[in-house]
Amino acid sequence: MSSPAGGPSWRRDRDERGVWTLWFDQPGRSTNVLDRTAVEELESHLIAAESDPSIRALMIRSGKPGGFCAGADLKTILACRSTAEVEELLLRALAVLDHLEAVPIPTIAVLHGICLGGGLELALSCRHRVAFASTAPLQVGLPEVHLGLVPAWGGLTRLPRLIGPEDGIDLLVTGRSIGYLRARSLGLVDRLAAEGNLPETLDFSGSEPRLGRTVDKEVWENALAKARARLDEQPGEHPEAQERVLALVATDLAEGPAAARQAAVTAFAELAMSDHVRESISSFFQRGRSTSAH
């Protein structure tokens, strides 16, 4: 699916230090979403970055005043007619985000405003995340369960490893979003930066990303047990999706992140083709139209 105005979704510039900035700025949209075009263009920029040995770092930013990225292109998901079609879309985007994670140069996501769903998964694929001081307060989360879906672009395995299993699983199961102060205290973002001192955030010498840390199995099991107990007491609007999230975390614990990520793609595709979820997505767009002036 191409951008509404037909132009590129990304542009890039380079400063005198060899730092690339990839600007996510889809024409014709007030908010960025990860559609087919955006995913393929991101891949092409990553390939170009890897082929240039003079690049010292790669920043990913949004050109939209309202935020970083609102997530996946749900209209494309809604247009799919089979689970196989949904899986193909998901796997392609997951491969590109995995590529971003593997790029052998420092990568920094500069976040402001809305950073939800696939937008947060994009940010989690970077080695570091900083919050950019703007008029749009930071809002980060994985709200897929509110639509009856599950995170399928790596957030389900990356988030608990970054902030710890108890807090990570809580955000996955509840789908709630958090602001800068909570995100900073959890280690989801490294710091707050203004435009003038943003270059200082690139000095990560000797600082390793936290995504690779290991967590004791007992800690994970206890976190899962607590989340199950809370869900039994107070299920959400889409308990099936919440149960799927817990099952996927259990798969991660038992079989590893690769197995859990593949299972998440399958689960998302199955849920996305259900009448209940398709109605939920359609209602989401209807609510947006009724409360928006554009």
Backbone as numpy.savetxt, mean C-alpha at the origin, in Angstrom:
# Nx Ny Nz CAx CAy CAz Cx Cy Cz
-6.06 -0.07 -18.02 -6.91 1.12 -18.02 -6.03 2.35 -18.02
-6.21 3.19 -18.98 -5.37 4.38 -19.09 -5.92 5.48 -18.19
-5.08 6.46 -17.93 -5.51 7.61 -17.15 -6.59 8.36 -17.92
-7.54 9.00 -17.19 -8.66 9.65 -17.86 -8.26 10.63 -18.94
-7.20 11.41 -18.70 -6.80 12.42 -19.68 -5.78 11.90 -20.69
-5.39 10.65 -20.55 -4.51 10.04 -21.53 -3.04 10.32 -21.39
-2.63 11.12 -20.43 -1.22 11.44 -20.25 -0.54 10.46 -19.32
0.77 10.63 -19.11 1.50 9.71 -18.23 1.08 9.87 -16.77
1.14 8.78 -16.04 0.81 8.79 -14.62 1.98 9.24 -13.76
3.20 9.08 -14.28 4.41 9.40 -13.53 5.29 10.36 -14.34
5.99 11.20 -13.63 7.07 11.99 -14.24 8.25 11.93 -13.28
9.42 12.18 -13.80 10.58 12.12 -12.91 11.51 13.29 -13.16
12.20 13.66 -12.10 13.26 14.65 -12.22 14.45 14.17 -11.41
15.58 14.83 -11.63 16.82 14.42 -11.00 17.56 15.65 -10.52
18.07 15.60 -9.28 18.80 16.75 -8.77 20.30 16.58 -8.99
21.05 17.55 -8.52 22.49 17.55 -8.79 23.23 16.46 -8.02
22.57 15.87 -7.03 23.23 14.81 -6.25 22.98 13.42 -6.82
22.20 13.35 -7.88 21.88 12.05 -8.46 20.68 11.39 -7.81
19.82 12.18 -7.18 18.60 11.66 -6.56 17.44 11.82 -7.54
16.80 10.72 -7.85 15.62 10.75 -8.69 14.38 10.94 -7.84
13.46 11.75 -8.32 12.13 11.84 -7.72 11.11 11.39 -8.75
10.35 10.36 -8.41 9.24 9.91 -9.24 7.97 10.56 -8.69
7.35 11.38 -9.52 6.12 12.07 -9.13 4.92 11.30 -9.65
4.08 10.83 -8.74 2.84 10.14 -9.10 1.76 11.21 -9.23
1.30 11.44 -10.45 0.39 12.56 -10.68 -0.47 12.25 -11.90
-1.52 11.46 -11.70 -2.36 11.04 -12.82 -3.20 12.19 -13.35
-3.14 12.43 -14.64 -3.95 13.52 -15.21 -5.43 13.18 -15.14
-6.23 14.20 -14.92 -7.68 14.02 -14.91 -8.22 13.42 -13.63
-7.39 13.22 -12.64 -7.85 12.66 -11.37 -7.50 13.62 -10.24
-8.37 13.69 -9.25 -8.06 14.48 -8.06 -7.21 13.68 -7.08
-7.27 12.34 -7.20 -6.52 11.45 -6.32 -5.87 10.35 -7.15
-4.65 10.02 -6.84 -3.97 8.92 -7.54 -4.55 7.57 -7.15
-4.65 6.66 -8.13 -4.96 5.26 -7.87 -4.01 4.40 -8.70
-3.76 3.20 -8.22 -2.88 2.29 -8.95 -3.70 1.49 -9.96
-3.75 2.00 -11.19 -4.40 1.28 -12.27 -3.33 0.61 -13.14
-3.75 -0.05 -14.20 -2.81 -0.77 -15.06 -1.72 0.15 -15.59
-2.12 1.31 -16.07 -1.16 2.24 -16.65 -0.12 2.68 -15.63
-0.58 3.04 -14.44 0.34 3.49 -13.40 1.33 2.40 -13.02
0.85 1.17 -12.93 1.71 0.05 -12.57 2.78 -0.18 -13.64
2.37 -0.20 -14.91 3.33 -0.45 -15.98 4.34 0.68 -16.11
3.88 1.92 -15.94 4.81 3.05 -16.01 5.81 3.01 -14.86
5.35 2.65 -13.68 6.27 2.53 -12.54 7.35 1.51 -12.83
6.97 0.39 -13.40 7.95 -0.64 -13.75 8.99 -0.10 -14.72
8.57 0.68 -15.71 9.52 1.21 -16.69 10.50 2.18 -16.02
10.03 2.96 -15.06 10.93 3.87 -14.34 11.92 3.09 -13.47
11.47 2.02 -12.86 12.37 1.20 -12.05 13.47 0.57 -12.90
13.10 0.11 -14.07 14.09 -0.46 -14.99 15.12 0.60 -15.39
14.63 1.81 -15.67 15.54 2.89 -16.04 16.46 3.25 -14.89
15.93 3.25 -13.66 16.76 3.58 -12.50 17.86 2.54 -12.29
17.53 1.30 -12.48 18.51 0.23 -12.28 19.61 0.26 -13.35
19.31 0.82 -14.49 20.29 0.85 -15.57 21.23 2.05 -15.49
20.99 2.94 -14.52 21.82 4.14 -14.37 22.63 4.04 -13.09
23.91 3.70 -13.16 24.72 3.51 -11.95 25.01 4.79 -11.18
24.69 5.95 -11.77 24.98 7.20 -11.07 23.87 7.62 -10.11
22.75 6.91 -10.12 21.64 7.28 -9.23 21.98 6.89 -7.79
21.80 7.83 -6.89 22.12 7.58 -5.48 20.91 7.18 -4.65
19.73 7.65 -5.05 18.52 7.33 -4.29 17.30 7.61 -5.16
16.18 7.04 -4.75 14.93 7.19 -5.49 13.83 7.58 -4.51
13.24 8.74 -4.74 12.09 9.18 -3.94 10.82 9.02 -4.75
9.76 8.59 -4.07 8.44 8.50 -4.69 7.52 9.47 -3.97
6.94 10.39 -4.74 6.08 11.42 -4.19 4.80 11.54 -5.01
3.84 12.23 -4.45 2.60 12.51 -5.16 2.54 13.98 -5.55
2.05 14.22 -6.74 1.84 15.58 -7.19 0.45 16.11 -6.84
-0.35 15.30 -6.15 -1.71 15.69 -5.78 -1.70 16.35 -4.40
-2.34 17.51 -4.25 -2.37 18.15 -2.93 -3.11 17.35 -1.88
-4.06 16.51 -2.32 -4.87 15.78 -1.36 -4.25 14.53 -0.78
-3.18 14.03 -1.39 -2.59 12.84 -0.81 -1.70 12.06 -1.75
-1.17 10.97 -1.21 -0.19 10.13 -1.90 -0.89 9.20 -2.90
-1.75 8.33 -2.42 -2.45 7.38 -3.29 -3.61 6.78 -2.52
-4.76 6.71 -3.17 -5.97 6.19 -2.52 -6.09 4.68 -2.61
-5.19 4.02 -3.35 -5.23 2.57 -3.42 -5.40 2.04 -4.83
-5.92 0.83 -4.91 -6.12 0.18 -6.20 -7.26 0.83 -6.97
-7.26 0.63 -8.26 -8.34 1.12 -9.11 -9.52 0.15 -9.00
-10.45 0.44 -8.11 -11.56 -0.47 -7.85 -12.51 -0.59 -9.04
-12.54 0.42 -9.88 -13.41 0.33 -11.06 -12.91 -0.76 -12.01
-11.60 -0.90 -12.11 -11.05 -1.98 -12.93 -11.39 -3.33 -12.32
-11.28 -3.44 -10.99 -11.64 -4.68 -10.31 -13.11 -5.01 -10.55
-13.95 -4.02 -10.46 -15.38 -4.22 -10.64 -15.71 -4.65 -12.07
-14.88 -4.23 -13.02 -15.11 -4.58 -14.42 -14.67 -6.00 -14.76
-13.91 -6.63 -13.88 -13.45 -8.00 -14.15 -14.62 -8.97 -14.13
-14.51 -10.00 -14.94 -15.61 -10.97 -15.07 -15.24 -12.36 -14.59
-14.06 -12.53 -14.04 -13.66 -13.85 -13.53 -12.57 -13.67 -12.47
-12.43 -14.68 -11.62 -11.37 -14.64 -10.62 -10.00 -14.63 -11.29
-9.89 -15.34 -12.41 -8.60 -15.38 -13.12 -8.21 -13.99 -13.61
-9.19 -13.22 -14.06 -8.91 -11.86 -14.54 -8.45 -10.97 -13.39
-9.09 -11.11 -12.24 -8.69 -10.34 -11.06 -7.28 -10.74 -10.63
-7.02 -12.04 -10.59 -5.70 -12.51 -10.18 -4.60 -11.99 -11.09
-4.86 -11.95 -12.38 -3.85 -11.46 -13.32 -3.50 -10.01 -13.02
-4.50 -9.18 -12.72 -4.26 -7.78 -12.38 -3.45 -7.67 -11.09
-3.85 -8.45 -10.10 -3.20 -8.38 -8.80 -1.75 -8.85 -8.87
-1.51 -9.94 -9.57 -0.17 -10.50 -9.64 0.79 -9.58 -10.38
0.28 -8.90 -11.40 1.14 -7.97 -12.14 1.58 -6.82 -11.24
0.64 -6.24 -10.51 0.98 -5.13 -9.63 1.87 -5.60 -8.48
1.60 -6.78 -7.95 2.44 -7.31 -6.88 3.87 -7.51 -7.35
4.04 -7.98 -8.58 5.39 -8.17 -9.12 6.13 -6.84 -9.22
5.44 -5.78 -9.60 6.09 -4.47 -9.72 6.46 -3.93 -8.34
5.59 -4.10 -7.35 5.91 -3.64 -6.01 7.05 -4.47 -5.41
7.10 -5.75 -5.73 8.24 -6.57 -5.31 9.53 -6.08 -5.98
9.42 -5.67 -7.23 10.58 -5.10 -7.94 11.05 -3.83 -7.23
10.10 -2.99 -6.86 10.46 -1.77 -6.13 11.20 -2.10 -4.84
10.72 -3.10 -4.12 11.37 -3.49 -2.87 12.80 -3.98 -3.11
13.04 -4.59 -4.27 14.34 -5.18 -4.55 15.32 -4.24 -5.23
14.89 -3.04 -5.62 15.80 -2.09 -6.28 17.01 -1.84 -5.38
18.23 -1.98 -5.92 19.44 -1.92 -5.08 19.95 -0.52 -4.78
19.04 0.43 -4.62 19.39 1.79 -4.19 18.39 2.20 -3.12
18.75 3.16 -2.26 17.79 3.62 -1.25 16.50 4.13 -1.91
15.36 3.71 -1.38 14.06 4.15 -1.88 13.29 4.76 -0.72
12.69 5.91 -0.96 11.99 6.65 0.09 10.63 7.08 -0.43
9.57 6.68 0.26 8.23 7.16 -0.05 7.97 8.40 0.79
7.58 9.48 0.13 7.28 10.75 0.80 5.77 10.88 0.85
5.20 10.78 2.04 3.75 10.62 2.20 3.09 11.88 2.73
1.91 12.16 2.20 1.06 13.18 2.78 -0.38 12.84 2.45
-1.30 13.35 3.26 -2.71 13.13 3.00 -3.09 11.67 2.96
-3.91 11.31 2.01 -4.43 9.94 1.90 -3.35 8.99 1.41
-3.13 7.94 2.18 -2.20 6.88 1.79 -2.83 5.57 2.27
-3.73 5.04 1.47 -4.57 3.93 1.90 -4.48 2.75 0.94
-4.75 1.56 1.46 -4.82 0.37 0.65 -3.56 0.15 -0.17
-3.73 0.04 -1.48 -2.60 -0.14 -2.36 -1.60 1.00 -2.30
-2.05 2.19 -1.90 -1.12 3.31 -1.72 -0.15 3.05 -0.58
-0.66 2.51 0.53 0.23 2.16 1.63 1.12 0.98 1.24
0.57 0.04 0.47 1.39 -1.10 0.04 2.52 -0.63 -0.88
2.26 0.38 -1.69 3.32 0.99 -2.49 4.39 1.58 -1.57
3.97 2.30 -0.54 4.92 2.91 0.38 5.70 1.86 1.17
5.04 0.77 1.54 5.70 -0.30 2.28 6.75 -1.02 1.44
6.65 -0.90 0.13 7.63 -1.53 -0.75 8.92 -0.72 -0.83
8.88 0.51 -0.33 10.09 1.33 -0.24 10.83 1.01 1.05
12.13 1.28 1.06 12.91 0.99 2.27 12.58 1.93 3.41
12.20 3.16 3.08 11.92 4.16 4.11 10.68 4.95 3.71
10.04 5.50 4.75 8.87 6.34 4.55 9.01 7.58 5.42
8.81 8.74 4.85 8.79 9.98 5.62 7.46 10.66 5.37
6.97 11.36 6.38 5.74 12.14 6.23 6.10 13.55 5.82
5.40 14.05 4.82 5.65 15.40 4.31 4.64 16.36 4.94
5.14 17.42 5.55 4.26 18.40 6.18 3.46 19.14 5.12
2.15 18.97 5.14 1.29 19.62 4.15 -0.04 19.97 4.81
-0.89 20.64 4.05 -2.21 21.00 4.59 -3.13 19.80 4.66
-2.75 18.69 4.01 -3.56 17.47 4.06 -2.98 16.53 5.11
-3.66 16.34 6.25 -3.13 15.48 7.31 -2.92 14.05 6.82
-1.87 13.43 7.29 -1.56 12.07 6.89 -2.64 11.11 7.38
-3.03 10.21 6.49 -4.04 9.20 6.80 -3.59 7.90 6.15
-3.06 6.97 6.96 -2.53 5.72 6.42 -3.31 4.54 6.97
-3.46 3.51 6.15 -4.17 2.32 6.59 -4.41 1.37 5.44
-4.90 0.18 5.79 -5.28 -0.85 4.83 -6.75 -1.16 5.05
-7.65 -0.36 4.45 -9.08 -0.47 4.75 -9.85 -1.48 3.91
-9.14 -2.41 3.27 -9.81 -3.34 2.36 -10.97 -4.10 2.99
-10.84 -4.44 4.29 -11.90 -5.23 4.92 -13.22 -4.47 4.97
-13.19 -3.14 4.90 -14.44 -2.38 4.92 -15.26 -2.60 3.65
-14.60 -3.10 2.61 -15.31 -3.44 1.37 -15.49 -4.95 1.22
-15.02 -5.71 2.19 -15.12 -7.16 2.11 -13.94 -7.80 1.40
-12.82 -7.07 1.29 -11.63 -7.56 0.60 -10.47 -7.73 1.57
-9.33 -8.19 1.06 -8.12 -8.32 1.87 -6.97 -7.66 1.13
-5.96 -7.16 1.84 -4.78 -6.60 1.15 -4.08 -7.69 0.34
-3.77 -7.39 -0.91 -3.20 -8.43 -1.78 -1.90 -8.01 -2.45
-1.37 -6.83 -2.10 -0.13 -6.36 -2.74 1.03 -6.30 -1.75
1.04 -7.26 -0.83 2.17 -7.39 0.07 2.01 -6.74 1.42
0.99 -5.91 1.59 0.80 -5.24 2.87 0.54 -6.21 4.01
-0.11 -7.31 3.69 -0.46 -8.28 4.72 0.78 -8.92 5.35
1.83 -9.07 4.58 3.07 -9.65 5.12 4.07 -8.58 5.54
4.06 -7.43 4.89 5.06 -6.39 5.19 4.71 -5.60 6.44
3.43 -5.26 6.62 3.06 -4.38 7.72 3.36 -4.98 9.10
2.96 -6.22 9.39 3.28 -6.78 10.72 4.77 -6.92 10.97
5.54 -7.14 9.92 7.00 -7.22 10.09 7.62 -5.87 10.37
6.96 -4.82 9.92 7.48 -3.47 10.13 7.14 -2.94 11.51
5.88 -3.07 11.92 5.44 -2.42 13.16 5.17 -3.42 14.28
5.37 -4.72 14.01 5.10 -5.74 15.02 3.76 -6.42 14.76
3.65 -7.70 15.10 2.46 -8.46 14.74 1.17 -7.99 15.40
1.22 -7.58 16.66 -0.04 -7.20 17.32 -0.64 -5.95 16.69
0.15 -4.90 16.56 -0.35 -3.67 15.94 -0.65 -3.89 14.46
0.21 -4.66 13.77 -0.01 -4.90 12.35 -1.28 -5.67 12.08
-1.51 -6.74 12.84 -2.72 -7.53 12.64 -3.96 -6.73 12.99
-3.86 -5.90 14.02 -4.99 -5.05 14.40 -5.39 -4.13 13.25
-4.42 -3.49 12.62 -4.73 -2.60 11.50 -5.29 -3.37 10.31
-4.78 -4.58 10.09 -5.28 -5.40 8.98 -6.72 -5.83 9.20
-7.04 -6.24 10.42 -8.36 -6.80 10.71 -9.42 -5.71 10.85
-9.04 -4.59 11.46 -10.03 -3.52 11.66 -10.16 -2.63 10.44
-9.10 -2.54 9.62 -9.13 -1.66 8.46 -9.08 -0.19 8.82
-8.81 0.14 10.09 -8.81 1.55 10.48 -7.54 2.26 9.99
-7.66 3.55 9.83 -6.52 4.36 9.41 -5.99 5.14 10.60
-4.73 5.54 10.52 -4.09 6.28 11.60 -3.41 7.52 11.04
-3.14 8.47 11.92 -2.49 9.71 11.52 -1.00 9.67 11.74
-0.36 10.84 11.59 1.10 10.89 11.65 1.65 10.45 13.00
1.10 10.96 14.10 1.68 10.68 15.40 1.68 9.19 15.71
0.56 8.52 15.42 0.51 7.08 15.65 1.41 6.34 14.68
1.43 6.78 13.43 2.29 6.13 12.44 3.76 6.27 12.82
4.13 7.42 13.34 5.52 7.64 13.77 5.86 6.77 14.98
4.94 6.69 15.95 5.22 5.90 17.15 5.34 4.41 16.83
4.63 3.95 15.80 4.70 2.54 15.41 5.91 2.25 14.52
6.56 3.29 14.01 7.67 3.08 13.09 7.23 2.92 11.65
5.98 3.27 11.37 5.49 3.18 10.01 6.07 4.28 9.13
6.30 5.45 9.72 7.04 6.52 9.05 8.24 6.88 9.92
9.31 7.33 9.29 10.55 7.60 10.00 10.57 8.98 10.66
9.98 9.95 9.99 10.05 11.32 10.51 9.10 12.21 9.72
9.00 13.45 10.17 8.23 14.48 9.48 9.20 15.43 8.81
8.95 15.79 7.57 9.85 16.67 6.83 9.07 17.75 6.11
9.63 18.94 6.09 9.09 20.03 5.30 9.82 20.09 3.96
9.26 20.81 3.01 9.86 20.87 1.67 11.30 21.34 1.73
11.59 22.31 2.57 12.93 22.86 2.64 13.98 21.90 3.16
13.57 20.99 4.09 14.57 20.07 4.64 14.37 18.64 4.18
13.56 18.47 3.15 13.32 17.12 2.63 14.60 16.42 2.19
15.56 17.10 1.56 16.79 16.40 1.17 17.52 15.75 2.34
17.36 16.28 3.55 18.03 15.70 4.71 17.52 14.30 5.01
16.30 14.00 4.58 15.75 12.67 4.86 16.44 11.59 4.05
17.28 11.99 3.11 17.95 10.99 2.28 19.21 10.46 2.93
19.60 11.00 4.05 20.82 10.54 4.73 20.48 9.36 5.63
20.48 8.18 5.03 20.17 6.97 5.79 21.41 6.08 5.89
22.57 6.66 5.87 23.79 5.86 5.95 23.81 5.08 7.25
24.04 3.80 7.15 24.09 2.93 8.31 22.73 2.56 8.86
21.66 3.02 8.23 20.31 2.72 8.71 19.68 1.68 7.81
19.33 0.55 8.39 18.72 -0.52 7.61 17.20 -0.47 7.76
16.49 -0.81 6.71 15.03 -0.86 6.83 14.60 -1.92 7.83
13.45 -1.72 8.47 12.99 -2.63 9.50 12.16 -3.79 8.95
11.86 -3.77 7.68 10.96 -4.78 7.13 11.51 -6.20 7.26
12.84 -6.34 7.31 13.41 -7.66 7.33 13.54 -8.27 8.71
13.10 -7.56 9.75 13.29 -8.09 11.09 12.43 -9.33 11.31
12.90 -10.22 12.14 12.15 -11.43 12.45 11.42 -11.25 13.78
10.32 -11.94 13.93 9.52 -11.85 15.13 9.34 -13.25 15.69
9.46 -13.38 17.00 9.32 -14.67 17.64 7.96 -15.28 17.33
7.95 -16.58 17.02 6.71 -17.26 16.64 5.65 -17.15 17.72
6.07 -17.23 18.97 5.11 -17.15 20.07 4.43 -15.79 20.11
5.19 -14.73 19.77 4.61 -13.38 19.74 3.53 -13.30 18.66
3.82 -13.88 17.50 2.84 -13.91 16.42 1.59 -14.68 16.81
1.77 -15.83 17.42 0.63 -16.66 17.81 -0.23 -15.95 18.85
0.40 -15.27 19.79 -0.35 -14.51 20.78 -1.13 -13.37 20.14
-0.50 -12.70 19.18 -1.18 -11.60 18.48 -2.38 -12.12 17.70
-2.23 -13.27 17.06 -3.35 -13.87 16.33 -4.48 -14.23 17.27
-4.14 -14.80 18.41 -5.16 -15.21 19.39 -5.94 -13.99 19.90
-5.23 -12.89 20.17 -5.90 -11.68 20.63 -6.83 -11.13 19.56
-6.36 -11.14 18.31 -7.18 -10.62 17.22 -8.42 -11.49 17.02
-8.28 -12.79 17.13 -9.44 -13.69 16.99 -10.46 -13.43 18.10
-9.96 -13.23 19.31 -10.86 -12.97 20.43 -11.63 -11.67 20.22
-10.95 -10.63 19.76 -11.62 -9.36 19.51 -12.65 -9.49 18.40
-12.31 -10.25 17.38 -13.23 -10.43 16.27 -14.47 -11.22 16.70
-14.29 -12.20 17.57 -15.44 -12.96 18.08 -16.37 -12.07 18.88
-15.79 -11.14 19.63 -16.60 -10.24 20.46 -17.30 -9.17 19.63
-16.60 -8.66 18.64 -17.14 -7.54 17.88 -16.75 -7.64 16.41
-17.46 -8.48 15.65 -17.15 -8.60 14.22 -17.54 -7.33 13.47
-16.88 -7.11 12.35 -17.18 -5.95 11.54 -18.29 -6.24 10.54
-18.42 -5.32 9.60 -19.48 -5.45 8.59 -19.21 -6.61 7.64
-17.94 -6.94 7.46 -17.56 -8.03 6.55 -16.69 -9.04 7.31
-17.29 -9.82 8.19 -16.49 -10.75 9.00 -15.76 -11.80 8.18
-16.30 -12.15 7.01 -15.61 -13.15 6.18 -14.24 -12.63 5.76
-14.16 -11.37 5.38 -12.87 -10.79 4.98 -11.93 -10.74 6.18
-12.45 -10.40 7.35 -11.61 -10.36 8.54 -11.07 -11.75 8.88
-11.93 -12.76 8.76 -11.49 -14.14 9.00 -10.43 -14.55 7.99
-10.60 -14.10 6.75 -9.59 -14.40 5.72 -8.25 -13.78 6.07
-8.29 -12.56 6.59 -7.04 -11.90 6.98 -6.32 -12.73 8.04
-7.05 -13.16 9.06 -6.43 -13.96 10.12 -5.89 -15.27 9.57
-6.63 -15.90 8.66 -6.16 -17.14 8.05 -4.89 -16.91 7.23
-4.81 -15.77 6.56 -3.63 -15.46 5.75 -2.42 -15.17 6.63
-2.63 -14.51 7.76 -1.53 -14.29 8.70 -1.05 -15.63 9.25
-1.99 -16.54 9.52 -1.60 -17.88 9.98 -0.81 -18.62 8.91
-1.18 -18.43 7.64 -0.41 -19.02 6.54 1.00 -18.45 6.50
1.10 -17.15 6.69 2.42 -16.50 6.73 3.27 -17.11 7.83
2.68 -17.31 8.99 3.41 -17.85 10.13 3.83 -19.30 9.89
2.96 -20.07 9.25 3.23 -21.49 9.06 4.09 -21.79 7.83
3.86 -21.03 6.73 4.50 -21.36 5.45 5.41 -20.26 4.90
5.36 -19.09 5.50 6.21 -18.01 5.04 5.46 -16.98 4.20
6.08 -15.79 4.00 5.40 -14.69 3.31 5.06 -14.98 1.86
5.90 -15.73 1.15 5.60 -15.99 -0.26 4.28 -16.75 -0.40
4.09 -17.77 0.43 2.84 -18.54 0.39 1.66 -17.66 0.78
1.85 -16.81 1.79 0.75 -15.96 2.25 0.37 -14.94 1.19
1.35 -14.42 0.47 1.05 -13.42 -0.56 0.28 -14.04 -1.72
0.67 -15.24 -2.12 -0.08 -15.92 -3.18 -1.49 -16.23 -2.72
-1.63 -16.68 -1.47 -2.95 -16.98 -0.94 -3.81 -15.72 -0.83
-3.17 -14.57 -0.55 -3.90 -13.31 -0.46 -4.47 -12.91 -1.82
-3.70 -13.13 -2.88 -4.18 -12.84 -4.23 -5.40 -13.70 -4.55
-5.31 -14.98 -4.23 -6.44 -15.89 -4.47 -7.67 -15.46 -3.66
-7.45 -15.13 -2.39 -8.56 -14.73 -1.53 -9.22 -13.44 -2.03
-8.40 -12.46 -2.41 -8.95 -11.20 -2.93 -9.80 -11.48 -4.16
-9.28 -12.27 -5.09 -10.00 -12.54 -6.33 -11.32 -13.24 -6.06
-11.32 -14.19 -5.16 -12.56 -14.90 -4.83 -13.57 -13.95 -4.20
-13.11 -13.15 -3.26 -14.01 -12.21 -2.60 -14.53 -11.16 -3.58
-13.65 -10.68 -4.46 -14.03 -9.61 -5.39 -15.11 -10.03 -6.36
-15.23 -11.33 -6.62 -16.25 -11.80 -7.56 -17.56 -12.15 -6.87
-17.62 -12.04 -5.55 -18.86 -12.34 -4.84 -19.85 -11.19 -5.01
-21.13 -11.50 -5.05 -22.16 -10.48 -5.20 -22.10 -9.47 -4.06
-21.86 -9.96 -2.86 -21.84 -9.10 -1.68 -20.77 -8.02 -1.80
-19.58 -8.42 -2.21 -18.47 -7.46 -2.31 -18.67 -6.53 -3.50
-19.16 -7.04 -4.60 -19.39 -6.16 -5.76 -20.44 -5.10 -5.44
-21.43 -5.49 -4.68 -22.42 -4.50 -4.23 -21.79 -3.49 -3.29
-20.89 -3.97 -2.44 -20.20 -3.08 -1.50 -19.34 -2.06 -2.24
-18.63 -2.50 -3.28 -17.80 -1.58 -4.06 -18.68 -0.58 -4.81
-19.77 -1.05 -5.39 -20.69 -0.16 -6.10 -21.27 0.89 -5.16
-21.62 0.47 -3.94 -22.14 1.42 -2.95 -21.09 2.44 -2.55
-19.83 2.01 -2.49 -18.73 2.91 -2.18 -18.65 4.04 -3.20
-18.77 3.69 -4.47 -18.72 4.72 -5.51 -19.96 5.60 -5.47
-21.09 5.04 -5.16 -22.32 5.83 -5.07 -22.23 6.84 -3.94
-21.68 6.41 -2.80 -21.50 7.33 -1.68 -20.55 8.46 -2.05
-19.49 8.10 -2.80 -18.53 9.11 -3.23 -19.16 10.15 -4.13
-20.03 9.70 -5.04 -20.70 10.64 -5.94 -21.65 11.54 -5.20
-22.31 11.00 -4.18 -23.30 11.77 -3.47 -22.68 12.82 -2.54
-21.42 12.59 -2.13 -20.77 13.53 -1.20 -19.70 14.38 -1.88
-19.49 14.19 -3.19 -18.44 14.92 -3.88 -19.04 15.96 -4.81
-18.30 17.04 -4.97 -18.77 18.10 -5.87 -18.26 17.89 -7.28
-17.44 16.82 -7.50 -16.89 16.62 -8.84 -17.17 15.20 -9.30
